[in-house]
Amino acid sequence: MKIHQGLKLFFVLLISTLFIYSFSHIGARAYNSITINNNLFSPETFIGSVDVSGKSADDALNLITEQVEKWKGETVILLKYKEKEVPLDLNIYQIDLLKSIGLAQNGKKNAVISSLESDVLIDHLGSISQELSFTDEEMNALQNQLIHYSENLILGKNVVSVEQALATEQTTEIVNELTIEISDVSGAGNDWINEMSPIHIPSNSQVSFLNLIEKHQPTSISNEMVSIIASGVYEVILPTNFEIIERHISQELPDNVDLGFEAKVSSENNLDLIFANPNGQDFIIELTFDDHELRIQLKGSSFLYKYNIEHTDKQEYKPRTIIQYSPQLLPSESRVLAEGKAGSLIRILRKVYDEHNQLVSEEVISEDFYAPTEKIVVRGLKAVNSTSDNTETNQLIEGNQVKEPIESKLPTKTEEELINDTEQQTPSTEIKHKEAVELWGKPNEQEK
């Protein structure tokens, strides 16, 4: 009796299991069969980036056609080789929409069937540079990378590095170098220069000189020396496509720096030199100090373009002469307190030339202005007339003795102001030299 009941229970469980299994599998197949017969795609079906769930083949074709046109209108694919970029004509893609719909699997993400014409792609690569060469295997790798954008109809701007796709070997060479004469570098300063070298400039990154200083912590090197090194680095990277993000100059041009190439760096004043490497390749800057010479070398892959640095609009401004008078000097005696220094203005241009030496572009890198410093001359007095409302006092200089101190009563005046004052007081006074200005008493008074 118990055996009979056990068999009944076994058959019930078996039938239930078979029913559940058949419903889950056979039912799904039946649904797919009905969907296919009705020419409708099942849920979660994509062709490229287009959701065709529940759509017929005709509706899916219309949706994908619209997406392809949108993709061609809103997508840019740039072929980049070194610093040159050439847009790829999207019309060279051969997209088979009917085949894409016919091979689409329900419930999956399907790629758009597309291909590229090899000859047209080779012509595009030739327009980038004549030095490009590649094997059939490398060409296939580049084609597969480009087809990826059409298979998924990816919108937007896309940059494809030809060097990485073609596995082009990058040779390291000296791109630019500079030598600076420095005579007062201490032993600690020399050690700091060697410790900081080489300065690594990774691809698509920025370099801050203040960060380098903070990292290496110079202890026995002056701010002036740090600025000279930064100025040398700045001059070395100028004939490249590096971008200058931050740069400062002093009020006066340092002796060891050429006009237009100063880059002042100061941790106390938060003055920094920041530049960026926009290339897909890394560069390094090596610093070596030997026999009072600092050599700065930029090393990396050679550039496709040629970058020329030119000076334009260079102007010089002569210093003004300020004349001061002192009772401590003889009437014919004069002294130069400050020699003065001429000012200057210069504009730095960077011109870019292609492989055929044709001008591609030019930009103004900087406009540096250094104001002139005045020349200060102190002279002795011959006679000074001091007039008040009620009294008039003459102060005489007798040899090296002055009866009454008058230096505090004589304001510092420029040459032009002194000449104007002299003309108003004594119209008949003749100024023989621009640098010589003499003060007289009231009109018709004899010289004392």
Secondary structure as UniProt FT lines:
FT   HELIX           2..37
FT   TURN            38..39
FT   TURN            43..44
FT   STRAND          46..47
FT   TURN            48..49
FT   STRAND          50..51
FT   TURN            53..54
FT   HELIX           57..74
FT   STRAND          75..81
FT   TURN            82..83
FT   STRAND          84..87
FT   HELIX           90..92
FT   STRAND          93..95
FT   HELIX           97..102
FT   TURN            106..107
FT   STRAND          109..110
FT   STRAND          114..116
FT   HELIX           118..128
FT   TURN            130..131
FT   HELIX           136..151
FT   TURN            152..153
FT   STRAND          156..161
FT   HELIX           162..166
FT   STRAND          173..181
FT   HELIX           187..196
FT   STRAND          199..201
FT   TURN            203..204
FT   STRAND          205..208
FT   HELIX           209..216
FT   HELIX           223..237
FT   TURN            238..241
FT   STRAND          243..246
FT   TURN            255..256
FT   TURN            259..260
FT   TURN            267..270
FT   STRAND          274..277
FT   STRAND          283..290
FT   TURN            291..292
FT   STRAND          293..300
FT   STRAND          306..317
FT   STRAND          321..325
FT   TURN            327..328
FT   TURN            331..332
FT   STRAND          334..338
FT   STRAND          343..353
FT   TURN            355..356
FT   STRAND          359..370
FT   STRAND          375..379
FT   STRAND          384..387
FT   STRAND          392..395
FT   STRAND          397..398
FT   TURN            399..400
FT   STRAND          401..402
FT   HELIX           407..409
FT   STRAND          413..414
FT   HELIX           415..425
FT   TURN            427..428
FT   TURN            434..435
FT   TURN            443..444
//
